[in-house]
Amino acid sequence: MRAVEIRKFGAPEGLAVIDLPAPVPAEGEVLIDVEAIGVGGVDTVVRSGALAGFGFQEGFIPGNEVAGTVTSVGEGVDPSWTGRRVWAFTGEGGGYVERTAIPVEKVVPLPENLPADAAVALGTSGMVAHFALAHAHFAPGESVLVRGAAGSIGIMTVQLAAAGGASAVAVTTSSAERGERLRELGATHVLDRSGDGDGPAAYDVVIDIVAGADMPSFLDRLEPNGRLVTVGVIAGMPPADFGAKLLAAFRKSLSVAAFSADSIPEPARRAVSAAQFETAVHGGLRPVVHELLPLEKAVLAHRKMDDGEVFGRIVLTP
């Protein structure tokens, strides 16, 4: 079967299509014939080599979510899974493939009317957005700033914050056109990438998908007892001394946290994803698919991600 690996860290051209033996489901696994693969910001960061210190190596297959149909099951798995349309969290990677064997506990059945591309545009992103807001102890009536809101996690955070009763949902984004699209999804204020614009002077919660050198400046945008939660590092790691700004504002009792879905037990992740899929079918959440590209166009997909062209999720199709 075909797969895409990171042959060389760095530019998107370091991705390469390879042939691998077709997987066979082991005990406790299901085999999925993949129809849609979500391309996430974390995939581009891993491909760049920025996370090599965390154990990622060249030869790694990126992609942490797929949707498709179960074609067979391993020992100990209920045979009724066969033939079911599902979404699956593949973990740190392994999703850029035509078929994949996944532990059944990482698989969520899909509602009949939810397309595979919509499932991977919502799946991980919606789940991360849900738990990131919970990690920030967001409550109705509080104001929220979503930094880097045009990506799939940001888009879902905007929708969930608005639906959760936020008094204001501000977004940072790169253009007025993207800002208008985010307003349609629930944003109330549109700011530029530096956080300037017509919005509240400060926020109770900042959900940061960008990080990078400018992350400390957003600590200045927090209300007393405000919380900033970082869920991504698409602009790189923040400065090592960002804590100095936190302590300089000691009397405001600010908090900074990192959030990874890896810290959430699998049953809780599955329950949230299943509920969000049903909500999407009934119009309560809007997955945004930027573009469908064939698997062999993974280089182009990553190039578009690096160029900042993407609003929502690029989806690869085997």
C-alpha positions in Angstrom: 0.0 0.0 0.0 1.0 3.6 -0.4 2.1 5.8 2.5 3.9 9.2 2.9 7.0 9.4 5.1 9.2 12.2 6.2 12.3 11.2 4.2 14.2 14.4 5.2 13.5 17.0 7.8 13.0 20.5 6.6 10.9 21.7 3.6 7.8 20.0 2.3 9.8 18.4 -0.5 11.3 16.2 2.2 8.0 14.2 2.1 8.0 11.1 -0.1 5.5 8.5 -1.2 6.6 5.0 -0.3 5.2 1.4 -0.6 4.6 -0.6 2.6 3.1 -4.0 3.2 -0.6 -3.9 3.9 -1.2 -4.1 7.7 -3.0 -7.0 9.4 -5.0 -6.2 12.5 -3.5 -7.6 15.6 -5.4 -8.6 18.7 -7.6 -5.7 19.8 -7.3 -3.9 16.5 -9.5 -3.0 13.5 -8.3 -2.6 9.9 -9.5 0.6 8.3 -9.7 1.3 4.6 -8.9 5.0 4.7 -11.0 7.5 2.9 -9.8 10.8 4.4 -6.7 12.0 6.3 -6.5 15.2 8.2 -3.5 17.4 7.6 -2.7 19.2 10.9 -0.3 21.9 11.9 1.5 19.5 14.1 2.3 17.5 11.0 4.2 20.4 9.5 6.1 21.1 12.7 7.2 17.4 12.9 8.2 17.5 9.3 10.3 20.6 9.8 12.4 18.7 12.3 11.6 21.2 15.1 10.4 18.3 17.3 13.3 16.0 16.7 14.3 16.4 20.3 11.0 14.8 21.3 12.0 11.5 19.5 10.6 12.1 16.0 13.0 10.8 13.4 13.3 10.9 9.6 11.3 8.0 8.2 8.3 8.9 10.4 4.8 8.8 8.8 2.8 11.8 9.9 -0.9 12.2 10.4 -2.9 11.7 13.6 -6.5 11.1 12.3 -8.2 9.2 9.6 -11.7 8.3 8.6 -12.9 5.3 6.6 -14.5 1.9 6.7 -13.5 -1.1 8.9 -12.7 -4.0 6.6 -11.6 -6.6 9.2 -11.0 -7.0 12.9 -8.3 -8.7 15.0 -8.8 -11.3 17.7 -10.9 -10.2 20.6 -12.8 -7.5 18.6 -16.5 -7.6 18.1 -17.1 -8.7 14.5 -19.9 -6.2 14.2 -17.3 -3.4 13.6 -16.7 -4.8 10.1 -18.3 -2.6 7.5 -18.8 0.4 9.9 -17.7 3.9 8.9 -15.4 5.2 11.6 -13.1 8.0 12.6 -9.8 7.0 14.3 -7.1 8.9 16.3 -3.9 7.3 15.1 -1.8 8.8 17.9 1.4 10.8 17.3 1.4 9.8 13.6 0.9 7.0 11.1 -2.1 8.5 9.4 -0.8 9.3 5.9 -1.6 5.8 4.6 -4.1 3.9 2.5 -5.0 1.4 5.2 -4.2 1.3 8.9 -4.6 -1.1 11.8 -5.8 0.8 14.9 -6.6 -0.3 18.5 -10.4 -0.5 18.7 -10.4 1.8 21.7 -9.2 4.7 19.5 -12.0 4.3 17.0 -15.3 6.2 17.0 -18.3 5.2 14.8 -19.5 8.0 12.4 -23.1 9.1 12.0 -24.5 8.0 8.7 -24.7 11.6 7.3 -21.3 12.9 8.2 -18.8 12.7 5.3 -15.3 11.4 5.9 -13.7 14.7 5.1 -15.9 16.5 7.6 -15.0 13.9 10.2 -11.3 14.6 10.0 -11.9 18.4 9.8 -13.7 18.1 13.1 -12.3 15.1 14.9 -9.0 15.9 16.6 -9.5 19.7 16.3 -12.9 19.7 18.0 -11.7 17.4 20.8 -8.6 19.5 21.4 -10.6 22.7 21.4 -13.1 21.3 23.9 -10.5 20.1 26.4 -8.3 23.2 25.9 -11.3 25.4 27.0 -11.9 23.1 29.9 -8.2 23.2 30.8 -8.5 27.0 30.9 -11.5 26.7 33.2 -13.6 28.8 30.7 -17.0 29.7 32.1 -20.0 31.4 30.4 -19.7 35.2 30.4 -15.9 35.2 30.1 -14.0 36.7 27.2 -11.9 34.5 25.0 -9.1 35.3 22.5 -8.1 32.6 20.0 -4.7 33.2 18.7 -4.2 31.7 15.2 -7.9 31.1 14.6 -8.0 30.3 10.9 -6.7 26.7 11.4 -9.0 23.8 12.3 -8.3 24.0 16.1 -8.9 27.7 16.1 -12.1 27.4 14.1 -13.5 24.8 16.5 -12.4 26.9 19.5 -14.3 29.9 18.2 -17.5 27.9 17.7 -17.3 26.2 21.1 -16.5 29.4 23.0 -19.4 31.2 21.3 -21.8 28.3 22.0 -20.5 28.2 25.6 -21.7 31.7 26.2 -18.5 33.7 25.9 -19.1 37.5 26.4 -16.6 38.1 23.5 -14.7 35.8 21.1 -11.8 37.7 19.6 -9.5 36.1 17.0 -6.1 36.9 15.5 -5.8 36.2 11.8 -3.9 37.4 8.7 -6.6 39.1 6.6 -10.0 40.8 6.8 -11.5 38.1 4.5 -10.5 35.4 7.0 -11.8 37.6 9.8 -15.3 37.8 8.2 -15.4 34.0 7.8 -14.5 33.7 11.5 -17.3 36.1 12.3 -19.7 33.8 10.5 -18.6 31.0 12.9 -19.0 33.0 16.1 -16.1 35.5 16.4 -17.1 38.9 17.7 -13.8 40.8 17.2 -11.1 40.4 14.6 -7.5 41.4 15.4 -4.3 41.2 13.4 -1.6 38.7 14.1 0.0 41.0 16.8 -3.3 41.2 18.6 -4.1 44.8 17.5 -7.6 45.8 16.5 -11.0 46.7 17.7 -11.5 44.4 20.6 -11.5 44.2 24.4 -8.3 45.5 26.1 -7.9 42.2 28.0 -9.4 38.7 28.1 -10.2 36.1 30.7 -8.9 33.2 28.5 -6.3 33.1 25.6 -6.2 29.9 23.6 -2.8 30.0 21.8 -2.2 27.7 18.8 0.8 29.7 17.5 3.3 30.2 20.4 6.6 31.5 19.0 8.5 34.6 19.8 5.4 36.8 20.3 3.7 34.6 22.8 4.8 36.5 25.9 3.2 39.7 24.6 -0.2 38.1 24.9 0.2 37.7 28.6 -0.3 41.5 28.6 -3.8 40.8 27.2 -5.0 38.8 30.2 -7.4 40.1 32.8 -6.5 39.6 36.5 -6.7 35.8 37.1 -6.6 35.3 33.3 -5.4 32.0 31.8 -3.4 31.4 28.7 -3.4 27.8 27.4 -0.9 26.9 24.6 -2.2 24.0 22.4 0.3 24.3 19.5 3.7 25.7 18.5 3.2 26.3 14.8 5.5 29.4 15.0 8.0 27.6 17.1 8.8 27.5 20.8 8.3 30.6 22.9 11.3 32.4 24.4 12.9 30.5 27.2 12.5 33.5 29.6 8.7 34.1 29.0 8.1 33.3 32.6 9.8 36.6 33.6 6.8 38.5 32.1 4.5 36.3 34.1 6.3 37.1 37.3 6.5 40.8 36.5 2.7 40.7 36.6 2.7 38.8 39.8 -0.2 40.7 41.4 -2.5 39.8 38.6 -2.3 36.1 39.4 -2.0 35.0 35.8 -1.6 31.4 34.7 0.1 29.8 31.7 -0.4 26.2 30.8 0.4 23.8 28.0 -2.3 21.4 26.8 -2.0 18.1 25.0 -4.8 15.7 24.3 -2.4 12.9 25.3 -3.2 13.9 28.9 -6.9 13.0 28.5 -8.0 9.4 29.0 -9.1 7.6 25.8 -12.7 7.1 26.9 -13.2 10.8 27.6 -11.7 11.7 24.2 -14.0 9.2 22.4 -17.1 10.5 24.2 -16.4 14.1 23.3 -15.7 13.2 19.6 -18.8 11.1 19.3 -20.9 13.9 20.7 -19.3 16.4 18.4 -19.9 14.3 15.4 -23.6 14.1 16.2 -23.7 17.9 16.9 -22.2 18.5 13.4 -24.8 16.3 11.7 -27.5 18.5 13.2 -25.7 21.8 12.3 -24.4 22.7 15.8 -20.8 22.6 14.7 -19.4 23.4 11.2 -16.3 21.5 10.1 -14.4 23.5 7.5 -12.6 21.7 4.8 -10.2 23.9 2.9 -9.4 21.5 0.1 -9.3 17.8 -0.9 -6.0 16.6 -2.3 -4.8 13.1 -3.3 -2.4 11.4 -0.9 0.5 11.8 -3.4 0.0 15.6 -3.2 1.1 15.7 0.5 4.0 17.9 -0.5 1.6 20.5 -2.0 -0.6 20.2 1.1 2.3 21.0 3.4 3.5 23.8 1.1 0.1 25.4 1.4 0.2 25.0 5.2 3.6 26.6 5.4 2.5 29.5 3.2 -0.5 30.3 5.4 -3.0 29.6 2.7 -5.2 27.3 4.6 -8.5 28.1 6.3 -9.7 25.1 8.1 -8.4 21.6 7.2 -6.7 20.2 4.1 -7.8 16.6 3.7 -5.8 14.0 1.9 -7.6 11.2 0.0 -5.9 7.9 -0.8 
